[in-house]
């Protein structure tokens, strides 16, 4: 049974870093492309970045390019979102996604 669980969120000062994880207890992430999304307070959910199933190709939203890095460990069925140089506007609930499934999200708060 597929279950995506995000972790690693928290409160960080502007300029700081966090690494989010997305674990799939159903051991399916190794077979799918997956993506990270976020929903800021009062805004629609937006695409942050994605990675192919092999982990060889990544894409990013312009707003995070050069600061965020997505990676994937297929042996652990876990994906990661390394976030550096965080800004207050990065404050949001972050979700991982693979086809047909969403995690419940993890909250990232960046203080100025």
N, C-alpha and C positions, 0 to 999 in steps of 0.2 A: 504494500500500500504506500502510495506516494505521500510524503509529508515533508514540506520544506520549512525549515526552522532557521530564522535569522538570529544572530547574536552579535554582540560586540558594540552595540550602541551605547551612548552615554553623553555626558556633558564634557565639553572640551573648550578651551579658549581659542579664539581666532589665531590662526597660524599653526595650530596643533594638528595632530594626526589621530586617526582611528582606523582600525581594520575590522570590517564586518565579515562575518562568515554566514554561509547558507549551506546547511547540511540537509541531505535527503535521506531519510531513513529507509526509503524504498529502493535505494541504490540505483536510481535511474539517471542521475545527472550526467553520468559518463556517456550517455547515449544521445543527449540533446544539447542543442544550443540553449543558452540561458541568458537572462538579462537581469539587470538591476534597475529599479524604478524608485521614485521618491514622490511623496506628497507633502508639500510645505503647507503650513497653516493657511487656510483660506484659498488654496490653489488646487488646480487639477493635478492628478498624478502625471508625472513626466518621466520620460526615458532618461536614464543616466548613462548606461552603457551595456554592451553585450559581448558575449564570447561564444565562439563556435564550439561544437561538441568535443573536438579534439583539443581545444584550448590554443589553437594556433593563430587565430585571428580575433582581434578585438575592435570594437567601435565605441565611440564616446560622444556624448553631447558636447557641444562647443563650450558650454558653461563649466565643464569639469575637465576638459582635455588638458593634459599636462600636469594635472594635480591628482587625478584618480587613476588607479590601475586595477583592472580586473584580472583574476587568475583562477585556475581551476585545478583541483587535484582529483583526477578521475579514480585513482585507487582508493581515495577516501570519500568519493561522491560528495565533495564539498567545493563550493566556489567562494571566492573572496573578493572583497572590494576594499582596496587600500586607499585611504583618503588622506592626502597631505595638504598642507597649507589651507586648512579649512577656513571658511568665511561664515559670517552670521547668516548669509543667504543660503547656506547649505543646510540649515536647520530644517529637518523634515523627518517623516517616517520613511524608512528605506525598506523596500520590498525586493525579494528575489522572485524570479518567475522562470518557469519552463513551460512548454506548451501544455495548456489546460490546467496548470496549477500555479497558485500564488502562496507565498508564505504570509504570515500574519504581520510581519514587519517589526522593525526595531527602531527606536527613536534616537535620533542624533540631534543634540542641541549644541550650537556653537555660540558662545558668548563673546561679546565685543570688548 
